[in-house]
Amino acid sequence: MKAKFYIFVLLTSMLTACNSGFNLQTEIAKAIQAGEKELVLSGGLYVIDETIELNGIDYFVVRADSGSRVTISSGMELSLDDFTCLDEEKGIYEITLPKLKMNPWPDAFRGYAGWPELYISGEPMQMARYPNQGYLKADSIIHPGSTPRAADSSNIGARFISKELVSVVDPEATISRQLYLNGYWKYKWYDEIIRVESIDSESGEIKMAAPHNYSMGQPSGGLFYAINRPEFLDAEGEYYFNAETGAIRFRMPWFGKPESIITIGYQDFTLFDIKNCSNVRIENIEITVHNGLAVNIIDSDSVTVQGCRISNLAQSAISISGGQNCAVLGTSIRKIGATGISISGGDKASLTPANHEVTKCQISDFSKHIKTYSPAVKLDGIGHIVRKNVISNGPHCAIHFNGNDHLIENNYINRVCMNTSDAGAIYCGRDWTMGGTVIKGNSIQGLGQASHHHNWAIYLDDLASGIDVIDNLIVDCPSGILVGGGRYNRIVGNKLRNCPKASIMYDARGLGWYQVYLNDPEHTLWTRYRDVPVDKAPWSVRFPWLKEIPNDDPAIPKHVDILDNEIIYSADPEIHETVKKYGNVQNVFYNK
């Protein structure tokens, strides 16, 4: 290996960084070509317009100079002088930038369609909406629309009455195809934005241009708010975007000043794209104001993002797929539109772990746009570690996992599931072949209240099996631990305090409402089961009980341990009698 030495890129100001002809991708390529092992960046703002690519590299570090603040962004910085003042008293300003023009949004989409994001003094502004907070609820539903989720291809949008919405919307909005509603149309665990096809100002009827994935109806009854209309620009810190002209109009927030820096995020390429690399580190760098993925690591070994600060992204922050031994360490991620860190890797057939890791990170204010199933950390594959992280302020789950042999340990989770129902701070589900994951020593507090069903600290859904839930502390949550059927789960040594709706619930849904799915050979449980070689090593050695499931009353939750759990100032446990009959339930009820 060649001797390691440093290359310093001396940038003392934003002007130098942006206009000196400096190109970060070029400098990295030069350093690698010269056999150098480290690129050290002096403090400054590095505005880039293309992906930084590392492909097939062994041993390389990109880091900030010691004690320096290095910021990488694709955003456009402006001053208030670049805007036209439309109303000085209300603080309304506008700018038209043709480069921001975009094609019409789809008729239906999840959370985000690529619009520019506006930041003032580093704080994200909210796209104009009605109402400014909370949701409207349909007065009545005339027609629920078709159900694409159920293979219904008729493409019929819902029709419903909302006299309040009709009273505040310019009737021209639907003619120009510029009225969209963001809603929980049926379940509060699936959100979708849908265009309005037409409104009837007399009757209050609204016709949607596309169906919701699950159609419209109960239990949510159709909760929604309208977005991105100029007539909704009535609160400080809001902005309206005109996709046809590229105009942005905003109302200055209370903290805004004439000298405030105004930044627009509008580019959605991947910032760092790292493929087939080993022993690469991105260290102590701030990544902010960008509309695409910050870091993408593919099929690499021992690539680490360490000590970085990632914020103000329209979409997700970090993705790791394939490879092994990659890590995100001591990194903060906040104010992002979707998932914080997504990890996949390992081989399921051989149960070979990837050993990817997320440790000592702070992830907050995530899932701003895609409100459900965009967790702080998402795991898929085999053998990942999520340890000693602080996760807070999210509308849905904090950690969502599939696969096997993960360790979710000693994390502090607070104020998640804040705008949802029937959700879990730590969640998995619908797979008998999930064995080997350990959820241990986590502290989970302050979950949001659910409008229907419950929100749970730990939720093993729909016959998930083979999981250990050990020594967790659950405080001030509506509900504690729910296991929806399943086998060979261990719920041991957990402490639950002030969980008034439910403490520990272990049901036998396979014998009840879920039986119709068990009778369907194409249901997810069975297709996932058939994908696994349960009769061959290592599966037949690690999980010998799996091969017996088809002939062993699969609906019955067998071989469950519920032991030594402490329950204080909470609802009594609800353990189905079949769980007690076929399992080991002891020393559970310490309600004081």
C-alpha positions in Angstrom: 0.0 0.0 0.0 1.3 3.5 -0.9 2.2 5.9 1.9 -0.7 7.9 3.2 -0.6 11.7 3.0 -3.0 14.6 2.8 -4.3 16.8 0.1 -5.7 20.1 1.4 -8.3 22.0 -0.6 -8.1 25.6 0.8 -11.5 27.2 0.6 -12.1 30.2 2.9 -15.5 31.3 1.9 -18.7 30.4 0.0 -17.6 32.6 -2.9 -14.3 30.8 -3.2 -15.9 27.4 -2.9 -18.6 28.1 -5.5 -16.8 30.2 -8.1 -13.1 29.3 -8.1 -13.6 26.5 -10.6 -13.1 23.9 -7.9 -14.8 20.6 -8.6 -14.9 18.1 -5.7 -15.4 15.1 -7.9 -12.3 16.1 -9.9 -10.2 16.6 -6.8 -11.1 13.2 -5.5 -10.3 11.6 -8.8 -6.9 13.4 -8.8 -6.1 12.2 -5.3 -7.0 8.6 -6.1 -5.1 8.6 -9.4 -2.0 9.9 -7.5 -2.3 7.0 -5.0 -3.3 9.2 -2.2 -5.4 7.9 0.6 -7.0 10.9 2.1 -8.7 14.1 0.9 -8.9 16.7 3.6 -11.2 19.6 3.0 -10.7 23.0 4.6 -13.8 24.8 6.0 -16.3 26.2 3.6 -19.4 25.6 1.6 -19.0 23.2 -1.3 -22.0 23.6 -3.7 -22.0 20.7 -6.2 -24.1 20.0 -9.2 -23.2 16.3 -9.9 -22.8 13.1 -8.1 -19.5 12.4 -6.3 -18.7 8.9 -7.4 -16.4 6.3 -5.8 -16.2 3.0 -7.7 -13.9 0.1 -7.0 -11.7 2.1 -4.5 -9.8 0.5 -1.7 -8.7 2.7 1.3 -9.8 6.3 0.9 -11.0 9.0 3.3 -12.9 12.2 2.5 -13.0 14.3 5.7 -13.1 17.8 7.1 -9.9 19.4 8.3 -9.6 19.2 12.1 -11.7 21.9 13.7 -13.2 23.1 10.4 -16.8 23.1 9.3 -17.2 21.6 5.8 -20.7 21.8 4.2 -21.7 20.0 1.0 -24.9 21.1 -0.6 -26.6 21.3 -4.0 -28.9 24.1 -2.9 -29.1 27.6 -4.4 -28.4 30.5 -2.0 -30.2 33.8 -2.4 -30.7 37.0 -0.5 -34.0 38.8 0.1 -32.9 41.4 -2.4 -33.3 38.7 -5.1 -37.0 38.6 -4.4 -39.8 40.9 -5.3 -41.8 42.2 -2.3 -45.5 41.7 -2.9 -46.8 42.7 0.5 -44.5 44.4 2.9 -46.9 44.3 5.8 -47.4 40.6 5.6 -43.9 39.9 4.5 -44.8 38.2 1.2 -42.0 37.8 -1.4 -41.7 36.1 -4.7 -39.1 35.0 -7.2 -39.4 33.3 -10.6 -36.6 30.9 -11.6 -37.2 29.1 -14.9 -34.8 26.4 -13.9 -37.4 25.3 -11.2 -40.1 24.6 -13.8 -41.3 21.0 -13.7 -43.8 18.7 -15.3 -47.2 18.3 -13.7 -47.2 16.1 -10.6 -48.7 12.6 -11.0 -52.4 12.1 -10.1 -51.4 10.1 -7.1 -48.1 9.6 -5.3 -46.6 9.0 -1.8 -45.5 12.2 -0.1 -43.2 14.0 -2.5 -43.1 14.7 -6.2 -39.8 16.6 -6.6 -40.9 20.2 -5.9 -38.2 22.6 -4.6 -37.8 23.0 -0.9 -37.4 26.5 0.7 -35.2 27.2 3.8 -34.7 30.5 5.6 -31.7 30.7 8.0 -31.4 26.9 7.7 -34.9 26.2 8.8 -37.4 24.5 6.4 -40.5 26.3 5.4 -43.8 24.6 5.0 -45.6 24.3 1.7 -48.8 26.3 2.0 -51.7 24.2 3.1 -55.3 24.2 4.4 -55.9 23.8 7.2 -52.6 25.1 8.6 -52.5 22.3 11.1 -54.3 19.0 11.5 -56.7 17.5 9.0 -60.2 17.9 7.6 -62.5 14.9 7.6 -64.9 14.1 4.8 -68.5 15.1 5.7 -69.6 12.0 3.9 -68.3 9.6 1.3 -70.4 9.2 -1.9 -68.2 6.6 -3.5 -65.0 5.1 -2.1 -63.3 4.6 -5.5 -61.5 1.5 -6.7 -59.0 -0.4 -4.7 -55.7 -0.9 -6.6 -54.2 -2.8 -3.6 -56.8 -5.6 -4.3 -55.9 -5.8 -8.0 -58.8 -3.5 -8.9 -57.7 -1.8 -12.1 -60.9 0.2 -12.8 -59.1 3.5 -11.8 -62.1 5.2 -10.2 -61.4 8.1 -7.9 -63.3 8.6 -4.7 -66.1 11.1 -4.4 -67.0 12.8 -1.2 -68.4 15.9 0.4 -66.3 18.6 2.1 -68.1 21.9 2.3 -65.3 23.5 4.3 -62.7 22.7 1.7 -64.9 23.8 -1.2 -65.5 27.1 0.6 -61.8 28.1 0.7 -60.6 26.8 -2.7 -60.5 28.9 -5.9 -62.8 27.0 -8.3 -60.1 27.6 -11.0 -57.8 25.2 -9.1 -59.2 22.1 -10.6 -59.3 23.5 -14.1 -55.6 24.1 -13.9 -55.0 20.7 -12.4 -53.4 22.3 -9.4 -55.3 21.1 -6.4 -53.9 18.2 -4.4 -55.0 16.6 -1.2 -52.6 14.9 1.2 -54.4 12.3 3.3 -54.9 9.2 5.3 -57.8 8.1 3.1 -58.6 4.8 4.9 -55.9 3.8 7.3 -53.7 6.0 9.4 -50.8 3.8 8.5 -50.8 4.7 4.7 -50.7 8.2 3.4 -51.1 9.3 -0.2 -51.4 12.6 -2.1 -54.1 12.6 -4.8 -55.1 15.3 -7.3 -58.7 16.7 -7.3 -60.4 16.2 -10.6 -63.4 18.5 -9.9 -65.3 20.3 -7.2 -69.0 21.3 -7.0 -69.2 24.6 -5.2 -72.9 24.2 -4.5 -73.1 20.7 -3.2 -69.6 20.5 -1.8 -68.8 17.4 -3.7 -65.2 16.6 -4.5 -64.1 14.1 -7.2 -60.6 12.7 -7.0 -58.6 12.1 -10.2 -57.2 8.7 -9.0 -58.1 6.1 -6.5 -56.4 5.7 -3.2 -54.4 2.4 -2.9 -56.9 1.0 -0.3 -59.9 3.1 -1.5 -61.5 5.7 0.8 -63.4 4.8 3.9 -63.3 3.7 7.5 -61.6 3.6 10.0 -60.0 7.0 9.2 -63.1 8.2 7.3 -61.0 10.2 4.9 -58.6 12.6 6.7 -56.8 15.1 4.5 -55.4 18.6 4.0 -55.0 20.6 0.7 -51.6 21.7 -0.4 -49.8 24.3 -2.6 -52.4 26.8 -3.5 -51.7 30.6 -3.4 -54.9 31.2 -1.5 -53.5 29.0 1.3 -50.5 31.3 1.9 -51.8 32.8 5.1 -49.3 31.9 7.8 -45.7 32.9 8.5 -43.1 30.4 7.2 -45.3 29.0 4.4 -44.5 29.0 0.7 -46.3 28.3 -2.6 -44.6 26.9 -5.7 -45.9 27.3 -9.3 -44.5 24.4 -11.3 -45.5 25.9 -14.6 -43.5 29.2 -14.2 -40.9 28.2 -11.6 -42.1 30.9 -9.2 -41.8 30.6 -5.4 -43.8 32.9 -3.2 -43.4 32.9 0.6 -44.3 34.6 3.8 -41.3 35.5 6.0 -41.2 33.5 9.3 -41.1 35.3 12.6 -37.4 34.8 12.9 -36.6 36.0 9.4 -34.5 39.2 8.9 -33.6 41.2 5.8 -30.1 39.7 5.9 -31.4 36.1 6.3 -29.9 33.6 3.9 -32.6 32.0 1.8 -31.8 28.6 0.3 -33.7 26.6 -2.3 -33.2 22.8 -2.6 -34.0 21.7 -6.1 -31.6 19.0 -7.3 -32.3 15.3 -6.7 -29.2 13.4 -7.8 -27.3 11.2 -5.2 -24.6 13.2 -3.6 -22.2 10.4 -2.7 -22.5 7.2 -4.8 -20.1 4.6 -3.4 -20.0 1.2 -5.3 -17.8 -1.8 -5.0 -15.5 -0.1 -2.5 -13.7 -1.1 0.6 -12.3 0.7 3.6 -13.7 4.1 2.6 -14.8 6.8 5.1 -16.8 9.9 4.8 -16.0 11.8 8.0 -17.1 14.9 9.8 -18.9 16.5 6.9 -22.2 18.4 6.9 -24.6 17.6 4.1 -27.6 19.9 3.8 -30.2 21.3 1.5 -30.5 18.6 -1.1 -33.5 16.9 -2.7 -32.0 13.5 -3.4 -30.2 10.8 -1.4 -27.2 12.0 0.5 -25.1 8.8 0.6 -25.6 5.6 -1.4 -23.4 2.6 -0.6 -23.7 -0.5 -2.8 -21.9 -3.8 -2.7 -19.1 -2.5 -0.5 -17.0 -3.7 2.4 -16.2 -1.6 5.5 -17.5 1.8 4.2 -18.2 4.1 7.0 -20.1 7.4 7.4 -18.8 8.8 10.7 -19.4 12.0 12.6 -21.4 13.6 9.8 -24.3 16.0 10.1 -27.1 15.5 7.6 -30.2 17.8 7.4 -32.8 19.5 5.3 -33.3 16.7 2.7 -36.4 16.3 0.7 -36.0 12.5 0.6 -33.9 9.9 2.5 -30.5 10.3 3.9 -28.4 7.1 3.7 -28.8 3.8 1.9 -26.6 0.7 2.3 -27.3 -2.3 0.1 -25.3 -5.4 -0.4 -21.8 -5.8 0.8 -20.7 -6.2 4.4 -19.4 -4.4 7.5 -20.5 -1.0 6.5 -21.5 1.5 9.2 -23.1 4.8 10.1 -21.5 6.0 13.3 -22.0 9.1 15.5 -23.9 10.9 12.7 -26.9 13.2 13.2 -29.8 13.1 10.7 -32.7 15.6 11.0 -35.4 17.3 9.1 -35.7 14.9 6.2 -38.5 13.9 4.0 -38.4 10.1 4.2 -36.2 7.4 5.7 -33.1 8.1 7.8 -31.0 5.1 7.1 -32.0 2.1 5.0 -29.9 -1.1 5.2 -30.1 -4.3 3.3 -27.6 -7.1 2.8 -26.6 -10.6 3.7 -27.8 -13.9 2.3 -31.1 -15.3 3.6 -30.7 -18.8 2.1 -27.4 -19.3 4.0 -28.2 -16.9 6.9 -24.9 -15.2 6.1 -24.9 -11.8 8.0 -23.9 -8.5 6.4 -22.9 -7.0 9.7 -23.9 -3.5 8.7 -24.2 -1.2 11.7 -25.9 2.0 12.9 -24.4 3.1 16.2 -24.6 6.3 18.4 -26.5 8.3 15.8 -29.2 10.9 16.4 -32.1 10.8 14.0 -35.0 13.3 14.5 -37.7 15.0 12.5 -37.8 12.3 9.8 -40.5 11.2 7.5 -41.7 14.8 6.8 -43.2 14.0 3.4 -43.7 10.2 3.2 -45.4 9.9 6.6 -45.7 6.1 6.9 -43.2 3.3 6.6 -40.3 5.8 6.2 -38.7 5.1 9.6 -35.5 6.4 11.1 -33.9 3.1 10.5 -35.1 0.4 8.1 -33.5 -3.1 8.1 -33.8 -5.8 5.5 -31.6 -8.9 5.1 -29.4 -10.7 7.7 -27.5 -9.6 10.7 -27.5 -5.9 11.1 -26.8 -3.9 14.3 -28.8 -0.9 15.5 -27.3 0.2 18.8 -27.2 3.2 21.2 -29.1 5.6 18.9 -31.4 8.4 19.8 -34.5 8.5 17.6 -37.2 11.2 18.1 -40.1 13.1 16.5 -41.5 11.0 13.7 -45.1 10.4 12.5 -44.8 6.6 12.2 -42.3 3.9 13.3 -38.8 4.5 14.4 -37.3 1.1 13.4 -38.8 -1.2 10.9 -37.2 -4.6 10.2 -37.5 -7.6 8.0 -35.0 -10.5 7.8 -33.1 -12.3 10.5 -30.5 -12.1 13.2 -30.6 -8.3 13.8 -29.6 -6.8 17.1 -31.7 -3.8 18.1 -30.1 -2.8 21.4 -29.9 0.1 23.9 -31.7 2.7 21.7 -33.6 5.6 23.1 -36.8 6.3 21.2 -39.1 9.2 22.0 -42.1 10.8 20.4 -42.7 8.6 17.4 -46.0 7.2 16.0 -47.1 10.8 16.5 -49.6 10.9 13.6 -50.7 7.4 12.9 -52.7 4.4 14.2 -52.1 0.7 14.5 -48.3 1.2 14.4 -45.2 0.3 16.4 -42.1 2.3 17.4 -40.2 -1.0 16.6 -42.2 -2.9 14.1 -42.0 -6.1 11.9 -44.6 -8.5 10.6 -46.1 -11.2 8.5 -43.3 -13.7 8.3 -42.7 -17.0 10.2 -39.1 -17.0 8.9 -37.9 -13.9 10.8 -36.1 -15.8 13.5 -33.0 -14.7 15.3 -33.6 -10.9 15.9 -33.1 -9.6 19.4 -34.7 -6.4 20.6 -33.0 -5.7 23.9 -32.5 -2.9 26.4 -34.3 -0.2 24.5 -36.0 2.7 26.2 -39.2 3.8 24.4 -41.2 6.7 25.7 -44.0 9.2 24.7 -45.7 7.6 21.7 -48.6 9.4 20.1 -52.2 8.5 20.8 -54.0 6.6 18.1 -57.4 7.6 16.7 -58.2 3.9 16.1 -56.5 0.7 17.3 -53.4 1.3 19.4 -49.9 2.6 18.9 -47.4 0.2 20.4 -43.8 0.5 21.6 -42.9 -2.9 20.2 -45.2 -4.5 17.6 -44.6 -8.0 16.1 -47.4 -8.2 13.6 -49.3 -11.0 11.8 -47.6 -14.2 13.1 -44.0 -12.8 13.1 -42.0 -15.5 14.8 -38.6 -16.4 16.4 -37.9 -12.9 17.9 -36.6 -12.1 21.4 -37.9 -9.0 23.2 -35.8 -8.7 26.3 -35.2 -6.1 29.1 -36.8 -3.1 27.4 -38.1 -0.1 29.3 -41.5 1.2 28.0 -42.8 4.4 29.7 -45.7 6.7 29.0 -46.9 4.9 25.9 -50.6 4.3 25.1 -49.7 0.6 24.7 -46.7 -1.6 25.3 -46.0 -4.8 23.5 -48.2 -6.5 20.9 -47.5 -9.9 19.4 -50.0 -10.8 16.7 -49.8 -14.6 16.9 -46.6 -16.2 15.9 -44.3 -18.8 17.4 -41.1 -19.1 19.4 -41.2 -15.5 20.5 -39.7 -14.6 23.9 -41.0 -11.6 25.8 -38.8 -11.6 28.9 -37.8 -9.1 31.6 -39.4 -6.0 30.1 -40.6 -3.1 32.3 -43.7 -1.3 31.3 -44.9 1.8 33.2 -48.0 4.0 32.5 -49.3 2.2 29.5 -53.0 2.8 30.1 -54.6 1.1 27.0 -52.6 -2.1 27.0 -49.4 -3.5 28.5 -48.6 -6.8 26.9 -51.0 -8.4 24.4 -50.3 -11.7 22.8 -53.2 -12.8 20.6 -54.1 -15.8 18.5 -55.4 -14.0 15.4 -54.7 -17.1 13.2 -57.7 -18.7 14.9 -59.9 -15.7 14.2 -60.0 -12.9 11.7 -56.7 -13.7 10.2 -57.7 -17.3 9.3 -58.9 -16.3 5.9 -55.4 -15.2 5.0 -53.9 -18.4 6.3 -56.2 -20.3 4.0 -54.9 -18.5 1.0 -51.7 -20.2 -0.4 -50.7 -17.0 -2.1 -50.8 -14.9 1.0 -47.6 -13.2 2.0 -47.0 -15.6 4.9 -46.9 -18.6 2.7 -45.0 -17.0 -0.2 -42.3 -15.9 2.2 -42.3 -19.3 3.8 -41.8 -21.0 0.4 -38.9 -18.8 -0.4 -36.8 -20.2 2.4 -35.1 -23.6 2.4 -36.5 -24.6 5.8 -35.6 -28.3 5.3 -31.9 -27.6 4.6 -29.0 -26.4 6.8 -28.5 -23.9 8.3 -32.3 -23.4 8.5 -33.1 -27.0 9.6 -30.5 -26.6 12.3 -31.2 -23.1 13.6 -35.0 -23.2 13.2 -36.0 -26.9 13.0 -39.6 -26.1 13.9 -40.2 -24.2 10.6 -40.4 -27.2 8.4 -43.2 -28.5 10.6 -45.5 -25.5 10.3 -47.7 -26.6 7.4 -48.7 -29.8 9.4 -48.6 -28.4 12.9 -51.7 -26.2 13.2 -50.1 -23.0 11.8 -52.8 -20.8 13.2 -51.9 -21.7 16.8 -49.2 -19.5 18.6 -47.0 -22.2 20.1 -43.8 -22.4 22.1 -43.9 -18.8 23.4 -42.1 -17.6 26.5 -43.6 -14.6 28.5 -41.5 -14.4 31.6 -40.6 -11.9 34.4 -42.1 -8.8 32.9 -42.8 -5.9 35.3 -46.0 -3.9 34.7 -46.7 -0.7 36.7 -49.6 1.7 36.5 -50.7 0.1 33.3 -53.5 -2.0 31.8 -53.5 -5.7 32.7 -51.8 -8.1 30.2 -54.0 -9.8 27.7 -52.6 -13.2 26.8 -54.7 -15.6 24.8 -55.4 -18.9 26.4 -53.8 -20.9 23.6 -50.6 -19.0 24.2 -50.7 -20.1 27.8 -51.6 -23.7 26.8 -48.8 -24.2 24.3 -46.2 -21.8 25.9 -44.6 -20.8 29.1 -46.2 -17.8 30.8 -44.9 -17.0 34.2 -44.3 -14.1 36.6 -46.0 -11.5 34.4 -48.5 -9.8 36.5 -46.8 -7.2 38.8 -49.4 -4.5 38.3 -48.9 -2.0 41.2 
